[in-house]
């Protein structure tokens, strides 16, 4: 049983209009004024969708967030970008530097 919790630390959530295809738990990007959409591979992301319904999404834009990853990341500073499937990956051609505080084979906790 894991005795460490990062839930809610520094969390800041904002409501945005959202495009079709935004799902709970996926990273999103800004697509228009006050609007987020799904990320393609190598896109910079602005946050993680905590809910998405009726054309609106609650997006975590700051704090420690759990994100999906298809590859195991290394804890510490890493350049991350969207993987095109709703999660993140180590940026190959871009991305932004973020702190990874926990990593396993299918998810990571990062500082937004």
URJOTA-V33884 format. One record per residue. RES is the residue in three letters. SS is DSSP state (@ for helix, = for strand, . for the rest). PSI is psi in degrees with one decimal (NA if undefined). Layout:
res:RES ss:SS psi:PSI
res:RES ss:SS psi:PSI
This chain:
res:UNK ss:. psi:129.8
res:UNK ss:. psi:126.9
res:UNK ss:. psi:6.2
res:UNK ss:. psi:133.2
res:UNK ss:. psi:132.9
res:UNK ss:. psi:4.4
res:UNK ss:. psi:127.5
res:UNK ss:. psi:-4.1
res:UNK ss:. psi:116.6
res:UNK ss:. psi:14.1
res:UNK ss:. psi:131.1
res:UNK ss:= psi:126.1
res:UNK ss:= psi:136.9
res:UNK ss:= psi:150.7
res:UNK ss:= psi:131.7
res:UNK ss:= psi:156.0
res:UNK ss:= psi:149.7
res:UNK ss:= psi:146.8
res:UNK ss:. psi:163.2
res:UNK ss:. psi:144.0
res:UNK ss:. psi:-9.0
res:UNK ss:. psi:127.1
res:UNK ss:. psi:159.5
res:UNK ss:. psi:131.6
res:UNK ss:. psi:-6.9
res:UNK ss:. psi:153.3
res:UNK ss:= psi:146.8
res:UNK ss:= psi:163.2
res:UNK ss:= psi:159.3
res:UNK ss:= psi:133.3
res:UNK ss:= psi:-20.0
res:UNK ss:= psi:177.0
res:UNK ss:. psi:118.6
res:UNK ss:. psi:18.4
res:UNK ss:= psi:136.2
res:UNK ss:= psi:158.7
res:UNK ss:= psi:173.4
res:UNK ss:= psi:152.3
res:UNK ss:. psi:145.6
res:UNK ss:. psi:174.0
res:UNK ss:= psi:134.7
res:UNK ss:. psi:4.8
res:UNK ss:. psi:148.3
res:UNK ss:. psi:139.5
res:UNK ss:. psi:155.5
res:UNK ss:. psi:-12.7
res:UNK ss:= psi:-168.6
res:UNK ss:= psi:128.7
res:UNK ss:= psi:120.4
res:UNK ss:= psi:-25.6
res:UNK ss:= psi:156.2
res:UNK ss:= psi:115.2
res:UNK ss:= psi:151.6
res:UNK ss:. psi:33.1
res:UNK ss:. psi:9.0
res:UNK ss:= psi:152.1
res:UNK ss:= psi:138.9
res:UNK ss:= psi:119.7
res:UNK ss:= psi:124.3
res:UNK ss:= psi:118.2
res:UNK ss:= psi:-6.5
res:UNK ss:= psi:158.8
res:UNK ss:. psi:-174.5
res:UNK ss:= psi:127.8
res:UNK ss:= psi:144.4
res:UNK ss:= psi:129.3
res:UNK ss:= psi:153.3
res:UNK ss:= psi:148.9
res:UNK ss:= psi:138.7
res:UNK ss:. psi:-10.5
res:UNK ss:. psi:150.3
res:UNK ss:. psi:122.4
res:UNK ss:. psi:164.1
res:UNK ss:. psi:138.4
res:UNK ss:. psi:151.3
res:UNK ss:= psi:-166.2
res:UNK ss:= psi:134.4
res:UNK ss:= psi:149.7
res:UNK ss:= psi:118.6
res:UNK ss:= psi:147.3
res:UNK ss:= psi:171.9
res:UNK ss:= psi:148.7
res:UNK ss:= psi:-0.4
res:UNK ss:. psi:-4.6
res:UNK ss:. psi:18.8
res:UNK ss:. psi:-11.0
res:UNK ss:. psi:-160.0
res:UNK ss:= psi:161.5
res:UNK ss:= psi:166.6
res:UNK ss:= psi:125.8
res:UNK ss:. psi:129.9
res:UNK ss:. psi:-37.0
res:UNK ss:. psi:0.2
res:UNK ss:. psi:-155.7
res:UNK ss:. psi:-171.9
res:UNK ss:= psi:152.0
res:UNK ss:= psi:128.4
res:UNK ss:= psi:157.3
res:UNK ss:= psi:122.0
res:UNK ss:= psi:117.5
res:UNK ss:= psi:-13.6
res:UNK ss:= psi:138.2
res:UNK ss:= psi:136.8
res:UNK ss:. psi:-166.6
res:UNK ss:. psi:-21.9
res:UNK ss:. psi:-1.8
res:UNK ss:= psi:165.1
res:UNK ss:= psi:155.1
res:UNK ss:= psi:121.9
res:UNK ss:= psi:159.1
res:UNK ss:= psi:113.0
res:UNK ss:. psi:NA
